[in-house]
Amino acid sequence: MQEQSVAWRVLALNTIAFTVCFACWMLNGVLVTFLVEAGLFEWDAAQMGTLIGIPVLTGSLMRLPLGMLTDKFGGRPVYAILMLLCAVPMFLLSRVDSYTGYLLASLGFGLTGTSFAVGIAFSSVWFRREHQGTALGIFGAGNAGAALTAMLAPGVLRALTHGGEDLERWRLLPQYYAALLVAMAVVFFVFTKNKKPEVASRSTVLQMLQPLRNVRVWRFGLYYFLVFGGFVALSQWLVPYYVNVYAMTIVTAGLLTSIFSLPSGVIRALGGYLSDKLGARSVMYWVLSVVALCCFALFFPKMEVESPGSGVMARKSGTVTLVADGEIRVDDDIYPLQSRSQDEFDDAGTHLLPVIRSWHVPQVEVGQQVGRRHLLAGGVTHVFFQANVWIFTIFVFIIGIAMGIGKAAVYKYIPEYFPSQVGVVGGMVGVIGGLGGFVCPIIFGYLLRGIGLWTTTWVFFFLVAMVCLIWLHLVVRRSSTKETHIEGPGPHAASTG
């Protein structure tokens, strides 16, 4: 009972520490934008993108070695030292006066992103296999730190600078973040107890890296590229998406983006619980299917299209005697026409589905001789698709929920297949997922520039989700067939994948 109490205390502090670290990791998205808009630094778009992405990159690449250190020495010293070390460049960020200085400081505090690999390994070692999904899901809810920074940091900056009257006071914000890291490190070290897997603590570096030869690790990494890398990428990409596609203000775009990012982080705990109850494979089937379907629904951009429609042709030869707004007469025959509405289409209204209008345009004049099946009036079909912002937001919300659940399901797999190498395997999977958060916005930018459609974002995610889904299905089918052939269908077959 005492061991269980310690386990839950460690999990709680792991989660809080991860929330703090994740909030620090995402700081540049808010702070760099503020500094440029305020005119304090004249950085171009490329420099801004680099500064925003650098912490994501360094925090991702270093997850593997930090995961190995956690397996080797335990999470208590590694986590505490990590937060103390990251507090130094976070504080130095408040003293920078150049792009290079800001870049170097960002490289340093970007290591807060490695806290995920440390926390995953340190949390899993305290819980039995049947409870690890729930525990890791609760820990992963610390992703909400990204939403907390996005929601709270702009207001804090506004208050610190007295509404922009004393802009140099922005330097207090990274100092506050640094102080928070130091305080969290002290609390974590004092109130947690160390524990490490015995096998890993006796292994050499090469032995610890042995699981990376297993293709299953890279399959889990691809899943995480989608559900975590996609989460990180969309947390940044949705703001310019709303601004450009729906003409939102930056403040409104930020609030709508939080509808995606905040629930996606918090619901991860539910994903862990579902993975324990239903199995990671079943949960991932649903996650990948939902992401693919929602992304497919978002393929179609806001657009207006005019296309040839159904025309009116003469039933017999004759002379055109009347061309009016609603009809054409050929001798004594009357041909009704569909008139174009005089009311301009209101694209500011709420249109959930495509709106289709058709009308006819006369192609003949009075006195003209026409033959049978001569075109009297051409048809025009006008299609307007609003890509309604609220429907869009609902689909994005669902994608965020699915990604949040999927993040927990992926890490339910790892202790099942690699119980003594959670730090190494979890670190590698985290590296791939973190790199997804770094490279996805770059891919989005190239797709947007090359094709000119913002919705190419969803085409990309749809393709990645389908590759993951097909790969998962093939692996499960192959495993189930093999086990059925050898020992018949049994309970173990349901847990493969």
Buried (B, 14 or more C-beta within 10 A) or exposed (E): EEEEEBBEBBBBBBBBBBBBBBBBBBBBBBBBBBBBEEEEBEBEEEBBBBBBBBBBBBBBBBBBBBBBBBBBBBBBBBBBBBBBBBBBBBBBBBEBEEBEEBBBBBBBBBBBBBBBBBBBBBBBBBBEEEBBBBBBBBBBBBBBBBBBBBBEBBEBBEEBBEEEEEBEEBBBBBBBBBEBBBEBBEBBBEEBEBBBBEEBEEBEEEEBBEBBEBEBBBBBBBBBBBBBBBBBBBBBBBBBBBBEBBEBEBEBBBBBBBBBBBBBBBBBBBBBBBBBEBBBBBBBBBBBBBBBBBBBBBEEBBEEEEEEBEBBEBEEEBEBBEBEEEBBBBEEEEBEBBEBEEEEEEEEEEBEEEBEBBBBEBBBEEEBEBEEEBBBBBBBBBBBBBBBBEBBBBBBBBBBBBBBBBBBBBBBBBBBBBBBBBBBBBBBBBBBBBBBBBBBBEBBBEBBEEEEBBBBBBBBBBEBBBBBBEBBBEBBEEBBEEBEEEEEEEEEBBEBB
